[in-house]
């Protein structure tokens, strides 16, 4: 039973996009601080990964609000 929970992601299931974009942002900032990249490339990476985070977040919000509205419409028709 624990193996199946680990395979499916455990308590982090469904948060993979947020974790990857957060780690990417931290990696971009760390590479700038070490001196591997310049400020332009760092900001480009941060904005891209932040956009992925917020794009995923807005999709979840729209799905949740659409599901709630669908239920209200069907109840009012009855």
Steps between C-alpha positions, in 0.01 A plus 500: 500500500779746577669425168186597306477824699862580418451420131195728478686787666385472860403827662665695214276352230369774274768749603773391259474811282531731799801315636678494164438868428611595853819297469564652157467851640737416786744349252491811279565727798779276628671495159490879493646526849779259412576693182404245234236723335429868460202690636306494170509121472409461868197727473392327179508163678321631808218657297459190284482264797275741689271511199477121500410508870225759458369343179449172686345683796251688280397179327415340833299803605298497177430126530383536858275798431360334186411188698323708764305703244396190308341356812311821571361520148379141501332546840316813389362326190332231704 
